[in-house]
């Protein structure tokens, strides 16, 4: 049986087509443990070889290391720039948050240098709930529009955890100003609240990126990192679900990926990867879904285990002590 190619999905009104699985480059910044340059480059090469064309990073990840590593990986591809789509972010840095026009304008030049690129496809205001949303509307986004006119970025996005930030901004900017939103941890087995926002986002013509299908490690056999902000109740329910899957010879992470991938209104499911093995597992989850469909039986059991904690979220942001 021929292995199906990764599905390409349109991103709002941008005209871009993104692979259904996107490469989250935060782990290349050694955010979740040390990653060598050779592993970082190899994972980017393998992702592209298997049909992933979307790569997402930020200067915040690994205090700029993620952008540098991704830049090396993309350069090693040796393919025309038009064959891959790159997104980076502004406003969140190791030293804190700064959504001022001056800082974000400087930020793109720094990012382009680290990525070794002439432009990025998508430039996103990073975790805007930590700043002033009115500043993002009145100052940051107009500054990004100037960068668009200058040809340094092609499209403008906003990212964050609380879903209400998206409606707040999109209701206050001219239509077509914000092209993309990136939401995380709100379209996975334990929390599907992004679904309620999809009709609104479609009417705004906004492309939808959903990140963290594994809920920042909750839906994995290893469990989340110590700093994970979820409640003990949510953590233990996810652990019970992971154990249940393992006992059935299933992998909760694959199930979680397939759950997130099965909504075609979401342009791409962004998942962090730092090794060839992780890339292969994530692509396999997508190709198996295309061939065989979802594992409805196991999914129903896992949803039953998680029902008491369904849609439980946490205070915004990644709270590292």
C-alpha positions in Angstrom: 0.0 0.0 0.0 1.4 3.4 -1.0 1.9 5.7 2.0 -0.2 8.8 1.5 1.5 12.1 1.4 0.9 14.5 4.2 -2.2 16.5 3.6 -1.8 20.2 2.6 -4.4 22.5 4.1 -5.1 26.2 3.2 -4.3 28.8 5.9 -7.2 31.2 6.0 -7.0 33.8 3.2 -3.2 33.8 3.0 -3.0 31.5 -0.1 -0.5 29.4 1.8 -0.9 25.7 2.0 0.5 24.1 5.2 1.3 20.5 5.9 -1.3 19.1 8.3 1.6 18.4 10.7 3.8 21.4 11.5 7.3 21.4 12.9 7.5 23.1 16.3 11.1 24.2 16.8 11.0 25.1 20.5 12.7 21.9 21.5 15.6 22.8 19.1 16.3 25.5 21.7 17.0 22.7 24.2 13.8 23.8 26.1 12.9 20.2 27.0 16.5 18.9 27.3 19.7 19.3 25.4 19.7 18.9 21.6 22.9 18.7 19.6 23.2 20.8 16.4 23.5 17.6 14.3 20.3 16.2 15.7 18.5 19.5 15.2 19.6 19.7 11.5 18.8 16.0 10.9 15.3 16.5 12.3 14.6 19.5 10.0 15.9 17.5 7.0 13.8 14.5 7.8 10.7 16.6 8.4 11.0 18.2 5.0 11.7 14.8 3.3 8.5 13.4 4.8 6.4 16.3 3.6 6.4 18.8 6.4 6.6 22.3 4.9 5.8 24.5 8.0 8.4 25.4 10.7 7.6 27.5 13.7 10.0 29.2 16.1 10.5 32.2 18.4 13.4 34.2 19.8 12.1 33.3 23.2 12.7 29.5 22.7 16.0 28.7 24.2 16.9 32.4 24.3 17.3 32.6 20.5 18.9 29.1 20.2 15.8 27.6 18.5 15.9 30.2 15.7 19.7 29.7 15.1 19.3 25.9 15.0 16.3 26.0 12.7 18.2 28.4 10.5 21.0 25.9 10.1 18.5 23.1 9.4 16.7 25.1 6.7 20.0 26.2 5.1 21.0 22.5 5.0 17.9 21.7 3.0 19.4 23.4 -0.1 15.9 23.9 -1.7 14.3 27.1 -3.0 12.9 29.3 -0.3 9.4 29.1 -1.7 9.3 25.4 -0.8 8.9 25.9 3.0 7.0 28.2 5.2 8.6 29.8 8.3 6.9 31.5 11.2 8.6 33.3 14.1 7.4 35.6 16.8 8.0 38.9 18.5 7.2 40.5 21.9 8.4 37.7 24.2 12.1 37.4 25.0 14.3 35.9 27.6 14.5 39.3 29.3 10.7 39.7 29.3 7.8 41.1 27.2 8.1 44.1 24.9 5.4 44.7 22.3 6.5 48.3 21.5 6.8 49.2 17.8 10.5 49.9 18.2 11.2 46.5 19.8 9.2 44.4 17.3 10.7 46.3 14.4 14.2 45.5 15.6 13.1 42.0 16.4 12.5 40.9 12.8 16.0 41.9 11.7 17.5 39.9 14.6 15.3 36.9 13.8 16.1 37.0 10.0 19.8 37.1 10.8 19.6 34.1 13.1 17.3 32.2 10.6 19.6 33.2 7.7 16.5 34.3 5.8 15.5 37.4 3.8 11.9 37.2 5.0 9.5 35.1 7.2 6.2 34.0 6.0 4.4 34.6 9.3 5.4 37.0 12.1 3.4 36.6 15.2 2.9 38.6 18.4 3.9 36.0 21.1 1.7 35.3 24.1 -0.1 38.7 23.9 -2.1 38.1 27.1 1.0 39.1 29.0 1.1 42.5 27.4 -1.5 45.2 26.8 -4.0 44.0 24.2 -4.8 47.6 23.3 -1.1 48.2 22.7 -1.0 45.1 20.4 -4.0 46.5 18.5 -2.9 50.2 18.3 0.9 49.9 18.1 2.3 46.4 17.5 0.1 45.4 14.6 0.5 48.7 12.7 4.3 48.2 13.2 4.0 44.7 11.7 2.0 46.1 8.8 5.0 48.3 8.0 7.3 45.3 8.0 4.8 43.6 5.6 5.1 46.6 3.3 8.9 46.4 3.6 8.8 42.7 2.5 10.4 41.3 5.7 7.2 39.4 6.6 4.3 38.2 4.5 1.6 37.6 7.1 0.7 38.8 10.6 -0.4 36.5 13.5 -1.2 36.6 17.2 -0.6 33.8 19.7 -1.6 33.0 23.3 -3.4 30.7 25.7 -6.7 32.4 26.7 -9.1 32.2 23.7 -10.8 35.5 24.5 -7.6 37.4 23.4 -8.3 36.4 19.8 -11.8 37.9 19.7 -10.6 41.0 21.6 -8.0 41.8 19.0 -9.8 40.6 15.9 -12.9 42.7 16.8 -10.7 45.9 17.0 -8.5 45.7 13.9 -9.5 46.3 10.3 -10.6 43.0 8.5 -7.7 41.2 6.9 -5.1 42.9 9.2 -4.4 39.8 11.2 -4.0 36.8 9.0 -3.4 33.9 11.4 -3.9 32.9 15.0 -1.9 30.3 16.9 -3.7 28.7 19.8 -2.2 26.1 22.0 -3.5 23.5 24.4 -7.1 24.1 23.4 -7.6 21.4 20.7 -6.6 18.1 22.3 -8.4 15.2 23.8 -8.6 16.8 27.2 -9.5 20.3 26.0 -11.3 21.1 22.8 -12.6 24.6 23.6 -11.0 26.0 20.4 -13.8 24.3 18.5 -16.3 26.9 19.7 -14.2 29.7 18.2 -13.7 28.1 14.8 -16.9 29.6 13.1 -16.0 33.1 14.3 -12.4 32.7 13.0 -13.7 31.5 9.7 -15.9 34.5 9.3 -12.8 36.7 9.9 -10.9 34.8 7.2 -8.2 33.9 9.7 -5.9 30.9 9.4 -5.8 28.6 12.4 -2.8 26.9 13.8 -3.3 24.6 16.8 -0.2 23.8 18.9 0.5 21.4 21.7 -1.7 18.5 20.7 -0.1 16.6 23.6 -1.0 19.4 26.0 2.6 20.3 26.8 3.4 16.7 27.8 0.2 15.7 29.6 -0.8 13.3 26.9 2.4 11.3 26.8 3.6 8.1 28.5 6.4 10.1 30.3 4.0 12.7 31.6 4.5 16.5 31.7 7.6 18.4 32.9 7.7 19.4 36.5 6.9 23.0 35.7 3.6 22.1 34.0 0.9 24.5 35.3 -2.0 21.9 35.1 -3.8 21.0 38.4 -2.8 17.7 40.1 -6.3 16.4 39.2 -5.8 17.0 35.5 -2.3 15.5 35.6 -3.4 12.4 37.3 -6.4 11.9 34.9 -4.0 12.2 31.9 -1.6 9.8 33.5 -4.4 7.3 34.1 -5.4 7.7 30.4 -1.8 7.1 29.3 -1.5 4.0 31.4 -4.8 2.7 30.0 -3.5 3.2 26.4 -0.2 1.5 27.2 -2.0 -1.6 28.7 -4.0 -1.8 25.4 -0.8 -1.7 23.4 -1.7 1.8 22.2 0.2 5.1 22.5 -1.6 8.1 23.9 0.5 10.5 22.0 -0.4 9.0 18.7 -4.1 9.0 19.7 -3.8 12.7 20.7 -2.1 13.7 17.5 -4.8 11.9 15.5 -7.6 13.6 17.5 -6.1 17.0 16.8 -5.5 16.3 13.1 -9.0 15.1 12.3 -10.5 18.6 12.3 -9.9 20.0 8.8 -10.8 23.5 9.8 -7.5 23.6 11.7 -4.8 24.4 9.1 -1.9 22.6 10.8 -1.2 20.9 14.1 2.0 22.2 15.5 4.0 19.7 17.5 7.5 20.1 19.1 10.1 17.8 17.6 13.8 17.4 18.3 14.8 14.1 16.8 14.4 12.1 13.6 12.5 9.5 15.6 9.9 12.1 16.9 9.5 13.5 13.3 8.8 10.0 12.0 6.3 9.2 14.8 4.4 12.4 14.2 4.2 11.9 10.4 3.2 8.2 10.9 0.3 9.3 13.2 -0.9 11.5 10.3 -0.4 8.9 7.5 -2.1 6.1 9.6 -5.0 8.4 10.2 -5.3 9.1 6.5 -5.2 5.3 5.8 -7.3 3.8 8.6 -9.1 6.7 10.3 -9.3 7.3 14.1 -9.1 4.5 16.7 -12.7 5.3 17.8 -12.8 2.6 20.5 -9.6 3.6 22.4 -10.5 7.3 21.9 -13.9 6.8 23.5 -12.3 5.1 26.5 -9.7 7.8 26.9 -12.4 10.5 26.6 -14.4 8.8 29.4 -11.3 8.7 31.7 -10.7 12.5 31.0 -14.4 13.5 31.2 -14.2 14.8 34.8 -11.4 17.2 33.8 -12.5 18.0 30.3 -11.7 21.6 29.2 -10.0 22.4 32.5 -7.3 24.9 31.7 -4.7 26.7 33.9 -3.5 30.3 34.6 -2.0 31.7 31.4 1.5 31.0 30.2 4.1 28.5 30.9 4.8 29.0 34.6 8.4 28.1 35.2 9.6 28.4 38.8 
